[in-house]
Structures are given as structure tokens and as C-alpha cells.
Amino acid sequence: GIDITERKQAEDALRESEMMNRSLLEGSPVCNKIIDLDCKLRYMSAAGLRQLKIPDIKPYYGQTYPPDFYPESMRAPLVKGLKLAMAGKISSVEAPVHDMEGNEVWYHTTFVPALDDDGRVKYVIGSSVDITERRRAEEELVERTRVNQMLLDSLPCVAMLLRPTTREIVASNKAAVEAGAVPGATCYGTWGQRDEACPWCLAPEVWATGQSRRMEVEAGGIVWDAHWYPVAGDLYLHYAFDITHQKQAEQERLSLERQVQHAQKLESLGVLAGGIAHDFNNLLAVMVGNADMALRDLSELSPARPSVAEIKKAGMRATRLTNQMLAYSGKGQFVVKPMDLNALIQEMGHLLEVSISKKISLRYDLADELPAINADVAQMQQVVMNLITNASEAIGDDRGAIAVRTGVTQADRASLAETYLAEDLPGGSYVYLEVSDTGHGMDEDTQSKLFEPFFTTKFAGRGLGMAAVLGIVRGHKGAIRIESQLGKGTTFRLLFPCSEEAAEPEDAPEPGSAGDGGPDGGTVLVVDDEEGVRDLAKRMLESAGLTVLIAGDGQDAVEVLREHMDEIAVVLLDMTMPEMSGEEAFEELRRLRPDLPVLLCSGYAEEDATSHFAGKGLAGFIHKPFELDQMIAKVRGALRG
């Protein structure tokens, strides 16, 4: 017989090897498959049966791979991977498959060619690892990332996740990208457009302390509300809100509040100044009037005459101060008419020249064909003089220049809102008076106090000055703009509405002066609650040959008129009295005698005082304090009718 021992041993070894291989395949958690070169499934391990819940694999043996439990969309990638393996190349494919219950299972399948002794491919081994949990985790991570990015993009700010040591952008939202941030680059190099870290960056402090930080930063014309917030050991969140518009709105609100507060302050001081001026004018009327009467009675050689003259002179200076107070209150003695501002400045030229230091040059740049403005000539003279004096004091003992300019400008509501006294001024054409100096300039604190009564940067005050200017401009419905820098001088620009009428020529002297002829007799009723003013008016009028009756208030005046109805030829009526006001007394007196001439007498400005009697036929107005000649001229004018 033939000795087949070696063959038997080889067969036993082969069977043992196949059993070991099958045990490895069956015991592995990997779904192993064998596919022949005709793409027919020849074997699938138990792991695959368990994972796909296949009760019996045998019906699938001999079917073309992949079996029908693979989705149609994944068949092409699997066939492609299988073909590569049949060509001798290892390939991998990730693809989903549905188990027998319809659940999706994801596999990572590696196709490996099995070679014979000659190196030819005999079949392909497919090893599929269940990656379902990994895929779910990846999908959840992708979804979380998507949601997080949506959250970042929805934030109304620039937001970036950064590394604190390098400032490298790990992630950013849409707003940050639009602002210039580039993930992977540094925040200062892309968003900040700098070569090195921003000097205000608080990342090192956040990194060192682990505490969040916040700061307002202005960069590139944008104001940012910037935050730094530690997130993890090597990451921090940097987000910043663009608050430029809020800051602008806040500045506008604060500016408006300051304007309102300033206007309220001016109004309160104006009311106070007006009230004080009125009361002082009553006292000054007695002082100046009695001094005037005394000078009339004293001879030129009397030793008392110089002293009385000084009393009158001081009283008149005090009168000018009270007039400034009235001007500050916006209730000065305004006789408003269309006037030529250029002509007024030219007429004042010599006076202005002698009012300033010889080291200062005064230059004029007056616009041609300047429209008229509705203004009081005397008050405008005071404005020009005060502005020039203020400019001269700003230059001091140094050499310098003052420029006076006029012109016309178009001002809208927005530009007017940036001026002093801009309340409710309409847009339109304005004549401007501009006075510039090369003085030392003013800081913000000085500018904020400039229009306060008696404020001065000098050691001693010099009256109301710029406060009076403010009141006069306010009374003329104008506005003031100031531009000043320390060391560079100051420019005042005053705006006045253009008049629709041409400037009027200077008036001829009024008739009815003290020397004019007229009735020497007649009875005058003097009505005033101040005894000193009543007695003074009585003596003045009696010195002119007039008969005088007196009354201490409105009710008393009505009673006196009833008793002397046919005798009284004119009434001198105080406006401000207790019990019955001047306006009420006027109504009662006119009710009794409709043809009775009434002269109004007040320490307030004529325009303000007579506004209460508009259209009621006042015979005239006398301002306190009054002088003898002025009083007699006014009363004689009323007597003439």
C-alpha cells in the first residue's frame, strides 16, 4: 500500500487551521464576510447576524453583494470598494445598512484581497466594524456645533473664542467675520489690523486671574463695550457690542440736558435780575431825581453843587448797571426797528479803537449789501462794545489782533441746536456778527460760566459784561456760537434773524423836550406805591407849574379820579403795585374817563411793560429812574394830546 501519513497530517492540519480561522471569525465582534470573484456572498460571521438581527444567513449566500438590506444609495460605494479589492488593493467604505427591524446601522467596512500561492486574488474578505454609536456622537457633535454657531451668529455683538497666549481665533461669529476676524489668525492682526496685541487688551489679566473683565474701547471711530470671559484652561470668549450710536445718543441727551439746565438757570437768574433791577430803579428814581432837583435849585457857586453832581453821576452809573441787569433778563429797554449793523459798527469805529490797547490791531471785514436786522440801536452798541472789550481783555498786555466780521449765513435747526439760546429758533437766513481775538482762549470750565452775571477771569469783576450780551441777544431772538481753544484765541458769532424791511434812517430829535412850548397848567394824578417816587414826581411837576394829585395804589387812584373827574388832565401810572395792579387800575380809570391820557411809569423795560397795554391807547412811557427835563417833556406831550 501507499503511505499517506504525510497527506493525512496535512489534511488534519488544514482542518485544524480552518477550525481556528472559523473560530476567530465567529468569535470576533466584527462582521466578517467572504465574497467570491463573481461578487457572490459566500460567508457572513455570527457578529453580523446579531447586529443585523438576521435569523438565517443561508438564503443570502450566492446573492450578489451587497445584499438587499443595504440602501440603494450605498450600493455603488460598496461595489467600488469591492472592485478595488478584487484588483489587489485594500479599500475602505463607510456606509449605513438597515437591520431586519428597519433600524439604521453604520459600518466601516475594509475589503482585503485573499491571495493564492501564485499571488492571484482568490476571493475578498470584508470586515465591517459597527460605528453606529460613533456616527451618532459625531452627528450630535455636528448638530451641537451648528446650534452653537447659530447662537453665536445670533448674538448682537462681535464674538470670538480665543487662545489667551497667542490671541489665535479658534471660532468666531458672523459679525466678527464681517468685522474682519479670520479663524486661525490673531484677533489683533485681522480684526484690529495691528502688528501686535492691542494695548487695551485685558486677555493677560483674565488669563492670570481667571476673572472676567469689561471695558469701553474706542477704535477705528467705533465705541465698543468689550468683554473678556474665561471659558476653559486655554480658551477665553471675547465679545464686544458696538455702542457707538448709544454713546452718540447719550452725548446728545446730555448735551440737551445741559442746554435745558442752562436755559433754566438763565431764566431763573433773569427773573431775579429783572426783579432786582426794577426795585433798584425805584430807589434810583428817588436818588437821581432829587439830585436833579437839588442841582436845579443850587447856584453855580454853591459849595454843595459838586457833591450833589457826584451823587447824580453815581446814580446814573447805577442806572446803567440796572439796565444791564434788565438786558441780561431779556427785558431791556428795546426800541426795535430795522437797522444796518455795518453802519452801527462803522459809527462806533473811533470809540472801539480808543477802548482797546495800542498793542492790539482792530480789523474789519464787513459784508457788502448786508440785510437789516430788527434791533435796538443802543443795545446793539452795548453788544459790540462788550464783545470788543472782552476780546481786548483776553489778549491782555500782549500784542494781538481783533477781527470784526459781518455776513449772512443759512442756519438749519441742527446747527442752531449747537448754539446758546437755540430754544425754538427757526431755520433760515441769519445776519451774523463775528468777533475773533488772538488771546489765550478758554477751557470748557470757563466757557460754562462765561454768561453768568459778574463772572470774570480777572481779579476784579467789571459788571455784567457777557451776561448782558446774552440777555440782549436773547431779547432779539438771536443765538450765540463760541469757538475757543487754549492758546489759540476765541471767536464769538452772534446770529440775528434777517429783517424783511430795509434799515430805517436815524430818527430826528423827538418834539416835546423840556424847552419846547406847550401847556403850562393842568392837573396830573401821580399813582405809585413808593412814597419817595410819588413825592419826587409831585415836586418835579409842581416846579413846572402843574397841579399834582397823588395816590398810593390803584384803588386810591380810582377814588381820586371820581372826586376830581373834570380836573385831572393826565395820569402818571406805576405798573407794579399791590392790591390793584397798574393794568387793572388803567382799565378802571379808562372806564370812568375813556379819553383820559395815561402815561405808564416803570422800572422794567418799555417793550416788556407796555406789552400788557397793547392797543389800549397809552399816552406814553416814562422809564425809572427819570430826570427832571425828561419827566416834564413827557407830561407836556401828553397834555398836548
C-alpha positions in Angstrom: 0.0 0.0 0.0 0.8 3.7 -0.3 2.0 5.6 2.8 -0.4 8.5 3.2 0.7 9.5 6.6 2.0 12.9 5.5 -1.1 13.6 3.5 -3.3 12.8 6.4 -1.2 15.0 8.7 -1.5 17.8 6.2 -5.3 17.4 5.9 -5.6 17.3 9.7 -3.5 20.5 9.9 -5.7 22.1 7.3 -8.9 21.2 9.0 -7.5 22.4 12.3 -6.4 25.7 10.7 -9.8 26.2 9.1 -11.5 25.5 12.5 -9.2 28.0 14.2 -9.9 30.6 11.5 -13.7 30.0 11.7 -13.5 30.2 15.5 -11.7 33.6 15.1 -14.2 34.8 12.6 -17.2 33.6 14.6 -15.9 34.9 17.9 -14.9 38.3 16.6 -17.3 41.3 17.3 -16.6 42.3 13.7 -19.0 41.3 11.0 -16.7 39.4 8.6 -17.8 38.4 5.1 -16.3 36.4 2.2 -17.2 37.5 -1.3 -16.0 35.5 -4.4 -14.7 37.0 -7.6 -18.3 36.8 -9.0 -19.4 39.3 -6.3 -21.4 36.5 -4.6 -21.7 36.4 -0.8 -20.3 33.2 0.4 -20.0 33.7 4.2 -21.0 36.1 7.0 -19.9 35.7 10.6 -22.2 35.5 13.6 -21.5 39.1 14.7 -23.1 40.3 11.5 -26.1 38.1 12.1 -26.5 39.5 15.6 -26.0 43.1 14.6 -28.4 42.9 11.7 -30.9 40.6 13.5 -30.7 38.1 10.7 -32.2 34.7 11.8 -30.7 32.7 8.9 -28.0 33.9 6.5 -28.1 31.0 4.2 -30.8 32.4 1.9 -28.4 35.3 1.2 -25.5 33.1 0.2 -25.0 33.1 -3.5 -26.7 36.5 -3.8 -24.8 39.4 -5.4 -23.1 41.6 -2.9 -24.2 43.9 -1.4 -27.4 42.2 -0.2 -30.8 44.0 -0.4 -30.7 45.1 3.2 -28.2 47.8 2.1 -29.8 51.2 1.0 -29.7 51.7 -2.7 -27.7 54.9 -2.3 -24.8 53.0 -0.7 -24.6 50.1 -3.2 -22.3 52.0 -5.6 -19.6 52.9 -3.0 -19.6 49.3 -1.7 -19.3 47.8 -5.2 -16.5 50.3 -5.9 -14.6 49.2 -2.8 -15.1 45.6 -3.6 -13.8 46.0 -7.2 -10.7 47.7 -5.8 -10.0 44.7 -3.5 -10.5 42.3 -6.5 -7.9 44.3 -8.3 -5.5 43.6 -5.3 -5.9 46.8 -3.4 -7.2 47.3 0.1 -10.1 49.7 0.3 -12.5 51.1 3.0 -16.0 52.3 2.9 -18.3 53.8 5.5 -22.0 53.0 4.7 -25.3 52.5 6.6 -27.3 49.3 6.4 -30.8 48.5 7.8 -31.3 45.5 10.1 -34.2 43.3 9.8 -36.3 45.6 12.1 -35.5 48.6 9.9 -33.0 50.3 12.2 -30.0 52.0 10.7 -26.6 50.5 11.5 -23.4 52.2 10.3 -20.4 50.1 9.3 -16.8 50.9 8.5 -16.0 48.1 6.0 -12.5 47.2 4.9 -12.1 45.0 1.8 -8.9 42.9 1.8 -7.9 40.6 -1.2 -7.1 37.0 -0.2 -4.3 35.7 -2.5 -3.3 32.1 -3.6 0.3 30.8 -3.7 0.8 32.4 -7.0 -0.3 35.8 -5.7 -3.6 35.9 -7.5 -6.8 37.0 -5.8 -8.9 34.1 -4.8 -11.7 36.0 -3.0 -12.2 39.1 -0.9 -12.6 39.3 2.9 -14.8 42.1 4.1 -14.5 43.2 7.7 -17.3 45.6 8.9 -17.0 47.4 12.2 -20.2 48.7 13.8 -19.6 52.5 14.1 -23.2 53.4 14.8 -22.5 55.0 18.2 -19.5 56.9 16.8 -21.6 58.2 13.9 -24.4 59.3 16.3 -21.8 61.0 18.5 -20.3 62.8 15.5 -23.8 63.8 14.3 -24.7 65.1 17.7 -21.4 67.0 17.8 -22.1 68.5 14.4 -25.6 69.4 15.5 -24.3 71.0 18.7 -21.6 72.8 16.7 -24.3 74.0 14.3 -26.6 75.2 17.1 -23.7 76.8 18.9 -22.7 78.6 15.7 -26.3 79.7 15.3 -26.3 81.0 18.8 -23.0 82.9 18.2 -24.3 84.3 14.9 -27.5 85.5 16.6 -25.6 87.5 19.2 -25.9 91.3 18.6 -22.1 91.6 19.0 -18.8 90.6 17.7 -17.9 87.3 19.5 -14.7 85.2 19.2 -13.2 82.2 21.1 -9.5 82.8 21.5 -6.3 81.4 22.9 -5.0 83.8 25.6 -1.3 83.4 25.0 -1.4 83.8 21.2 -4.8 85.6 20.6 -5.4 83.0 17.9 -9.1 82.9 16.8 -10.4 79.4 17.4 -14.0 80.3 16.5 -16.0 83.4 15.6 -19.5 84.5 14.8 -20.7 86.1 11.6 -20.5 89.6 13.0 -16.8 89.0 13.9 -16.1 87.7 10.4 -17.8 90.7 8.8 -15.7 93.0 11.1 -12.6 91.3 9.7 -11.8 88.4 12.1 -10.3 85.3 10.4 -10.4 82.0 12.3 -6.9 80.6 12.7 -5.3 84.1 12.6 -4.8 86.5 15.5 -7.6 88.9 16.5 -5.4 91.9 16.5 -3.9 91.1 13.1 -7.3 90.7 11.4 -10.0 92.4 13.3 -7.7 95.0 14.9 -5.4 95.4 11.9 -2.4 95.7 14.1 1.1 94.2 14.2 0.9 93.5 17.9 -1.7 92.9 20.6 -4.0 95.9 21.3 -2.7 98.0 24.2 -6.0 97.9 26.0 -6.5 94.1 25.7 -7.3 92.5 29.1 -6.7 88.9 28.0 -3.5 88.6 30.1 -5.3 89.8 33.2 -8.2 87.3 32.5 -5.6 84.5 31.9 -3.8 85.4 35.2 -6.8 85.8 37.4 -9.5 83.7 35.9 -11.9 86.6 36.3 -14.0 88.2 33.6 -13.2 91.8 32.6 -15.1 94.6 30.8 -14.0 97.9 29.3 -15.3 100.6 26.9 -12.9 101.0 24.0 -12.8 103.4 21.0 -11.1 102.0 17.9 -11.4 103.0 14.3 -14.2 105.5 15.1 -16.3 102.8 16.8 -17.0 102.7 20.5 -17.1 99.1 21.8 -18.4 97.7 25.1 -15.8 94.9 25.3 -15.9 91.8 27.5 -13.3 89.1 28.2 -14.6 85.9 29.7 -12.6 82.7 30.6 -14.2 79.6 29.2 -11.6 76.7 29.6 -8.0 76.3 30.6 -6.6 77.5 27.3 -9.6 79.4 25.8 -11.5 82.6 26.6 -14.5 84.3 25.0 -14.1 87.9 23.8 -17.2 89.7 22.8 -17.9 93.3 22.1 -21.0 95.4 21.4 -20.9 98.3 19.0 -22.3 101.1 21.3 -21.4 104.0 19.0 -25.0 105.0 18.4 -25.9 104.7 22.1 -22.9 106.8 23.1 -23.8 109.4 20.5 -27.4 109.4 21.7 -26.2 109.6 25.3 -24.0 112.6 24.4 -26.8 114.3 22.6 -29.1 113.6 25.5 -26.5 115.0 28.0 -26.0 118.0 25.7 -29.7 118.6 25.5 -30.0 118.3 29.3 -27.1 120.8 29.8 -28.9 123.2 27.4 -32.2 122.8 29.2 -30.4 123.3 32.6 -28.5 126.2 31.3 -31.7 127.8 29.9 -33.5 127.2 33.2 -30.6 128.7 35.1 -30.5 131.7 32.8 -34.3 132.1 33.1 -34.1 131.9 36.9 -31.2 134.4 37.1 -33.0 136.6 34.5 -36.2 136.7 36.6 -34.0 137.5 39.7 -32.0 140.2 37.8 -35.2 141.7 36.3 -36.9 141.9 39.7 -33.8 143.4 41.4 -33.4 145.9 38.6 -37.0 147.1 38.9 -36.7 147.6 42.7 -33.4 149.3 42.4 -34.8 151.6 39.7 -37.5 152.7 42.1 -34.7 153.7 44.6 -32.6 155.2 41.9 -35.5 157.3 40.7 -35.6 159.0 44.1 -31.8 159.4 44.3 -31.3 160.7 40.8 -34.5 162.8 40.7 -33.8 164.5 44.0 -30.2 165.2 43.0 -31.5 166.7 39.7 -34.0 168.9 41.6 -31.2 170.0 44.0 -28.9 170.9 41.1 -31.7 173.0 39.7 -32.1 174.9 42.9 -28.4 175.3 43.8 -26.4 178.2 42.3 -23.4 177.5 40.2 -21.2 178.8 43.0 -22.7 176.7 45.8 -20.0 174.5 47.5 -22.6 171.7 47.7 -23.1 171.5 44.0 -20.1 169.3 43.2 -21.2 166.8 45.8 -24.8 166.7 44.5 -23.5 166.3 41.0 -21.4 163.3 42.1 -24.4 161.8 43.7 -26.4 162.1 40.4 -23.4 160.8 38.5 -23.2 157.7 40.7 -26.9 157.2 40.4 -26.7 157.3 36.6 -23.9 154.7 36.7 -26.1 152.6 38.9 -28.9 153.1 36.4 -26.6 151.7 33.7 -25.9 148.7 35.8 -29.6 148.1 36.4 -30.2 148.5 32.6 -27.5 145.8 32.1 -29.4 143.6 34.6 -32.6 144.2 32.6 -30.7 143.3 29.4 -29.5 140.1 31.0 -33.0 139.2 31.9 -34.0 139.8 28.3 -36.2 142.7 29.3 -34.0 145.6 28.5 -35.2 149.0 27.1 -35.6 147.8 23.5 -36.8 150.2 20.8 -36.7 147.7 18.0 -36.6 148.8 14.3 -34.8 147.7 11.2 -31.2 148.7 11.4 -27.9 148.4 9.5 -25.4 146.5 11.6 -22.5 147.6 9.3 -23.4 151.3 9.7 -23.5 150.9 13.5 -20.0 149.3 13.6 -18.5 151.9 11.4 -20.0 154.7 13.5 -18.5 153.1 16.6 -15.1 152.7 15.0 -13.3 155.6 16.8 -14.9 154.6 20.2 -13.8 151.0 19.7 -10.2 152.0 18.8 -9.7 154.0 22.0 -11.3 151.3 24.1 -8.5 148.7 23.4 -4.8 148.6 24.0 -2.5 150.2 21.4 -0.7 146.9 21.0 -3.9 145.4 19.6 -4.9 145.9 15.9 -8.6 146.1 15.1 -9.6 144.7 11.7 -12.9 144.9 9.9 -14.4 142.5 7.3 -17.9 143.8 6.8 -20.1 142.1 4.1 -21.5 144.1 1.3 -25.3 144.6 1.0 -25.9 143.2 4.5 -29.6 142.7 5.2 -31.1 144.8 8.0 -31.9 143.3 11.4 -34.7 144.2 13.8 -32.8 145.5 16.8 -32.4 148.3 19.4 -29.5 150.5 18.3 -28.4 151.3 21.9 -28.5 147.6 22.9 -26.5 146.6 19.8 -23.9 149.3 20.6 -23.6 147.7 24.0 -23.2 144.2 22.5 -20.4 145.4 20.1 -18.6 147.3 22.9 -18.8 144.4 25.3 -17.5 141.9 22.7 -14.6 144.1 21.8 -13.8 144.8 25.5 -13.9 141.1 26.3 -11.6 140.3 23.3 -9.1 143.0 24.4 -9.0 141.6 28.0 -8.4 138.1 26.6 -5.3 139.4 24.7 -4.2 141.4 27.8 -0.8 143.1 27.6 0.4 141.0 24.7 0.4 142.1 21.1 -2.6 140.7 19.2 -5.5 141.3 16.8 -9.2 141.6 17.0 -11.2 140.8 13.8 -14.8 142.1 13.4 -16.8 140.4 10.6 -20.4 140.5 9.4 -22.2 138.4 6.9 -25.2 136.3 6.1 -25.5 132.6 6.8 -28.1 129.9 6.3 -28.8 128.1 9.6 -30.9 124.9 10.0 -32.4 123.6 13.2 -29.5 121.1 13.7 -26.8 123.8 13.5 -28.9 126.2 15.7 -29.2 123.4 18.3 -25.5 123.7 18.9 -25.6 127.3 19.9 -26.6 129.2 23.1 -30.2 130.4 23.2 -31.3 127.9 20.5 -34.7 127.3 22.0 -37.3 127.1 19.2 -35.3 129.2 16.8 -36.5 128.5 13.2 -34.1 127.7 10.4 -33.4 130.3 7.8 -31.3 133.3 6.9 -29.4 135.0 9.8 -27.1 138.0 9.8 -24.0 137.2 11.9 -21.7 139.5 13.9 -18.4 137.7 14.5 -15.6 138.9 16.8 -12.4 136.9 16.9 -9.3 137.5 19.1 -5.8 136.1 19.3 -5.9 135.9 23.1 -5.3 133.0 25.4 -8.6 131.1 24.7 -10.9 129.5 27.2 -11.2 126.0 28.7 -14.5 124.2 29.0 -15.0 125.2 32.6 -14.6 128.9 31.7 -16.9 128.6 28.8 -19.6 127.0 31.0 -19.5 130.1 33.3 -19.0 132.8 30.7 -22.5 134.1 30.7 -23.0 134.1 34.5 -23.6 137.6 35.9 -20.3 139.2 37.2 -18.2 136.2 36.2 -14.7 137.2 35.2 -11.3 135.6 34.9 -9.8 138.9 36.1 -9.2 139.6 39.8 -12.0 142.2 39.9 -15.3 142.0 38.2 -16.4 144.6 35.7 -20.2 144.4 35.7 -22.5 142.0 33.8 -20.4 142.1 30.6 -21.1 138.9 28.6 -24.2 138.2 30.7 -25.7 141.4 29.3 -24.7 140.3 25.8 -26.5 137.1 26.3 -29.7 138.8 27.6 -29.7 141.3 24.7 -29.2 138.5 22.1 -32.0 136.6 23.7 -34.3 139.6 23.7 -33.6 139.9 19.9 -34.4 136.2 19.3 -30.8 135.5 18.3 -28.2 132.9 19.2 -24.6 132.7 20.1 -21.9 130.3 19.0 -18.5 130.1 20.7 -15.3 128.5 19.4 -12.3 128.7 21.7 -9.1 126.8 22.3 -6.5 127.4 24.9 -3.6 129.2 23.3 -5.4 129.8 20.1 -7.9 132.5 20.9 -11.7 132.8 20.8 -14.4 133.5 18.3 -17.9 134.8 19.2 -20.5 134.5 16.4 -23.9 136.2 17.1 -26.8 135.3 14.9 -29.8 137.7 14.3 -32.8 136.9 12.1 -32.8 138.9 8.9 -35.4 141.7 8.7 -37.9 141.7 5.9 -37.7 145.6 5.9 -34.9 148.0 4.9 -32.9 149.8 7.6 -34.5 153.0 8.9 -32.6 156.3 8.9 -31.7 157.8 12.3 -34.7 159.5 13.9 -34.8 163.3 14.3 -35.0 164.5 17.9 -38.4 164.0 19.4 -40.6 167.1 19.9 -41.6 167.9 23.4 -38.3 168.5 25.1 -38.1 170.5 28.3 -37.6 173.7 26.4 -40.5 173.2 24.0 -43.6 175.3 24.3 -46.8 173.7 25.5 -49.4 174.0 28.2 -48.0 175.3 31.4 -51.0 174.3 33.5 -53.1 171.3 34.2 -53.7 168.7 36.9 -51.6 165.5 37.0 -52.6 162.4 39.0 -49.4 160.6 40.1 -50.1 156.9 41.1 -47.2 155.0 42.7 -46.9 152.7 45.8 -43.4 154.1 46.5 -43.8 157.3 48.7 -40.3 158.6 47.6 -41.2 158.3 43.9 -44.6 160.0 44.5 -43.2 162.9 46.3 -40.3 163.3 43.8 -42.7 163.3 40.8 -45.0 165.8 42.6 -42.2 168.2 43.3 -40.8 167.9 39.7 -44.2 168.6 38.1 -45.1 171.4 40.5 -41.8 173.0 39.6 -43.0 173.2 36.1 -46.3 174.9 37.1 -48.5 171.9 37.1 -51.0 170.9 39.8 -50.4 167.4 41.2 -52.7 164.9 43.0 -51.2 161.7 44.4 -52.5 158.2 45.0 -50.7 155.3 46.8 -52.3 152.4 44.8 -54.7 151.7 42.0 -57.8 151.7 44.2 -56.9 155.0 45.7 -56.3 156.4 42.2 -59.9 155.4 41.2 -61.3 157.2 44.2 -59.2 160.4 43.5 -60.4 160.4 39.9 -64.0 160.1 41.0 -63.6 163.2 43.2 -61.7 165.2 40.6 -63.2 163.9 37.4 -63.1 167.1 35.4 -59.9 168.5 36.9 -57.4 165.7 36.1 -55.8 166.2 32.7 -53.3 163.3 32.7 -52.4 160.3 34.9 -48.8 159.1 35.6 -49.4 155.4 36.5 -46.9 152.9 38.1 -47.2 149.4 36.6 -46.3 147.3 39.6 -48.4 147.9 42.7 -50.1 145.8 45.4 -53.8 145.2 45.7 -54.8 146.6 42.3 -52.1 146.3 39.6 -51.3 149.1 37.1 -53.1 147.2 34.3 -56.2 146.8 36.4 -56.1 150.4 37.5 -55.7 151.5 33.9 -58.9 149.6 33.0 -60.9 151.2 35.8 -59.6 154.7 35.1 -60.5 154.4 31.4 -63.9 153.0 32.3 -64.6 156.2 34.2 -62.8 158.6 31.7 -62.3 156.9 28.3 -60.5 160.0 27.0 -58.1 160.2 29.9 -54.4 160.3 28.8 -52.3 157.8 30.9 -48.5 157.7 31.0 -47.1 154.4 32.2 -44.1 154.6 34.6 -42.0 151.5 35.4 -38.5 150.3 36.3 -39.0 147.5 33.7 -38.1 147.9 30.0 -40.6 149.8 27.9 -41.3 147.0 25.5 -42.0 144.5 28.3 -44.0 146.9 30.4 -46.2 148.3 27.6 -46.8 144.8 26.1 -49.6 144.5 28.7 -51.3 147.6 27.3 -51.0 146.9 23.6 -53.8 148.5 21.6 -55.3 150.3 24.7 -54.1 153.8 23.8 -51.3 154.6 26.3 -50.2 158.2 26.0 -46.6 157.3 26.5 -44.0 155.6 28.8 -41.5 157.0 31.3 -38.7 154.8 32.5 -37.4 154.9 36.1 -35.2 156.5 37.1 -36.3 159.7 35.4 -34.7 163.1 35.2 -36.5 166.4 35.6 -36.4 167.5 32.0 -37.5 164.0 30.8 -40.4 163.9 33.1 -41.7 167.4 32.2 -41.3 166.8 28.5 -43.3 163.5 28.6 -46.1 165.1 30.7 -46.4 168.2 28.5 -46.5 165.9 25.4 -49.4 164.0 27.0 -51.2 167.3 27.9 -50.9 168.4 24.3 -52.7 165.2 23.3 
